[in-house]
Amino acid sequence: MKNLSKIYVFLVFAFLYAPILLLILFSFNSATSTSVFEGFSLKWYRVLFQKEAVLTALGNTVLMAVVSSVISTVLGTAAAVGIDKYKKGIAKTSVMATTNIPMMNPEIVTGISMMLLFVFFGRMLNKGNVLGFTTILIAHVTFCLPYVILTVLPKLRQTDKNLAEAAMDLGCKPGKAFFKVVLPAITPGIITGLIMAFTLSLDDFIITYFTSGPGFQTIPIVIYSMTKKSVKPDMYALSTIIFVSILVLLILYNFAQSKSDAKDKKK
């Protein structure tokens, strides 16, 4: 029975990761063939970084991920603190249900609805092309916020409420007590939320596709436009870079989470 379960787990992981491993392998192919591996080479990585459109899109993607994740983390932490102060009841249940909607809602529905909203306001303001950096940023912050809130909330619940009150009894103002006592206690959750928001923003395609304009494009949009023409090994190289970047972020996320859990066990 144990051997059967091991075989099953192996087949599941093989099914999930064999295509990605194959993609990584062919990104180092020396030939233009996307089916026959003829030799190891970094040719397609050099070709990739010689394309100005790709480099621009890469810079746009990183910029968008950094800005949206920082804003999401600040707003999400503040929202989590506010939600944590709610007493159990209809108000708290309603707020939590509203928070979960962007997570449960299909991305294509979110993307189309946000596009219609931006176009509607654009016409009200007599602006022809409103889709661009700002609209993508608003969209990314919108769908990243719930993840940050749900990451910070458990840390707030684990924090002893008497610590902040003790700090205020010793002369700290409420704001200073929060930054001196509560914020350090929930920092692991904030860092985890930041990494998660950055990862989500980095590889989002559907919502970005509907809220982006011709003047600002991210890597997923460029990859999609490349697939319309022909699939070349330089696309494999680009996909490999994205996969490795996200993998590193997930490793950091798990490391931060395990470190936080270890601290909680010690306490």
N, C-alpha and C positions, 0 to 999 in steps of 0.2 A: 504493500500500500504506500509506503514511504517513497519507494522508487517511482511509482506511478505519479505521485504528487510532484516529485522533482522533475519528471519528464514533462508534466503538464505546465509547470512554472517555466521551464526552459523554452517550451514551444510558444508560450505567451510572450516572453521577452524577445524571442527570435522574431516573432511576427511583428512586434512593435518596433524593434530597433534594427532589423536586417536592412530595410530600405534606407535608413539614415546612414548606416555603415557603408552601404553600397554607394550612396551619394558622396560621402567623404572620400572613399577610395577613388572614384572617377574624377574627383576634383583635382587629383594629382596625376591624371593621365597625360601623357606627353602628346597624344594624338587628338585629333578633333572628334574621333568617334565617341559616342555616348553609350556604346554597348561592348566595345572590345578594348581591354586595357593593354596598352602596348609598351608602357614604361613609366617610371616615376619621374615627375617633373613639376616645377612650380610655375610653369608657363602661364597657366590660366589665372593664377593669382596676380602675376605681373600685368597680364592683359586687363584684368578687372580693375586694378588701381590706376590704369592709364585712361580709364573712361571718366570723363569729367562729370557726366550725369550721375554716375554711381557714387562718386566721391561727394558730390553735392547732396545727394539723397541720404548718404550715410551721416553726414554732418547734421542734416535736418532731423534725422531719426534720433540721434543722440541728444541733440538740443531739445527736441520735443519730450523725450523720455525724462531728461533731467528736470526741466521746468515743470512738467505736469506732475511728476512724482513728488517734487518738493512742495508744490502747492497742495496736492492731494494729502500729503502727510500733515502739513500744518492745519488745513481745514478739517481733516479726518480726526486728528488728535483733539482739536477743540470740540468737535461734535461728539466724540466719544466721552469727553469729560462732562459735557452737558447731559448726554443720555444717561450716564452713570448716576447723575444726581436725581434723575426721575425716580419717584417711588413706583412700585409695581402697580399697574392699573391699565386702563384703556389708553391713556396718553402714551405711556412707554411702549405698549404693544403696537400702537399705531405707528409710532416713530420707527420702531424696529422693522415693521412690515414695509414701510416706505423705503427704508434703507436697503432692504433686500431686493426690491423690485429691479434695479439695474443689473443685479447679478442673475436673477432668474429670467429676466426678459431676453428673448433671442437677440443677438447682436444686430441682425439685419433689420429688425423692427426699431431698435434704438437708433441705428444709423440713418434709416430713412426718415424717422420722425424728427431727428435733430436737423437733418438737411432741410426738411420742409420748414422747420422753425426758423432757421437761419435765413433761408430765402425769403420767408414772409417778412421778417424784420428788415431785411435788405431792401425789399420793395417799399416798405413803409418809410425808410430813410432815403429812398431814391438812389440806391446804390446798385449798380448792375451786377458786379461780381463780388460777393461778400465772402465766399468760401476761400479759406487760406489758413495761415498759421493760427490766427485767433480762434477760428471755428473748430479746428482740430484740437487746440489746447483745451477749450471748453468741453469738448466731447470726451477727451481723455481724462480730464479731471472728474467728469461726471461718472464714468464707469470705474475709475480707480478708487473713488471715495469710499464706497461700501467695504472694500477689502481692507482699507486702512482702519476704518472704524471697527470692523469685526476682529481685527488683529490687536488693536489697542485696548478694547473693552475688557477682555479677560485679564489683562495686566492690572487694570484699574480695580477690578473686582478682587484680585488677589492682594492688593495693597491695603494695609491696615489703615482704616479711616481715622484712627486716633493719632496717627503720626502728624498729620496736618494740623489737627486741633492742638496737639502738644506744642508744635512750633509756634502757633498763634498765641498760646498761653505764655510762651517765653518771649513774646514781643514781636514776632514776625507779622507783617500784614498778610492778608489772604493771598495776594499775588506772589509775594516773596516766599510764602510757605509752600505754594504750589511748585515754584521753580527750584526751591531748595530741597524739598522732601519728596513730593509726588512725582515730579518729572524724572529724577534719577531712577526711581523705582519702576517706571513704565518705559524707560529708554529702550530695553530689548524689544518690546512690542512695537515701538515707534520705528526702530531700525528695520525690523522684519516687515512692517507695513511699507516702508520706503522702498525696500528691495523688491517687494511684490509689485508695487505700483510701477516701478521702473521697468520690471520684466514685462508686465502687461502692456504698458505703453510701447515698449520696444518692438514687440512682434505683432501688434494689432493691425489687422488688415481691413476687416469689413466696415467698422465704424469710420476708420480713417478714409476709406475709399469714398464713402458717401459725403463726408464733410470736408474733403480736400479740394483745392482748386488747382489750376494749371501752374500757378506761381510757387507752390510749395508741395513737394512730394517726398514721401518717405521710402525707405528701402522696400517694404512689402509692396507698395504701389509700383515701384520700378520693376520688381521681379514679375509682377502680374503683367505689366506691359511688355516685358521681354518674352514671356511665354506665348504671347499672341503671334509673334513672328516665328521664332524657332528656338528650340532648346539647345543651348551650347554649354560646353564645360565651364565657362566662366560663371554661369548661373549656379553650377554646382559649388564652385569656390565661394560665391557670395552666400549661398545657403549654409555652407559649412561654417563660415565665420559667424553667422547669426546663431547657429545651433551651439557652437562652442561658447559664445558670449552668454547666452541664456543658461547653459549648463553651469558655467562659472558662477553666475548670479544665484542659481538654485542651490549650489553647494554652499555659498556664503549664507544664504537664507537658512538652510538646514543647520549650518554650524552655529549661527546666531540663536536659532531656536533651541538647539540641544544645550548650548551654554546657559541660556536662560532657564531651561528646565532643571539643569544641574544646580543652579543657584537656588531655585525654589525648593528643591529637595533638601539642600543644606539647611535652609531656613526652617 
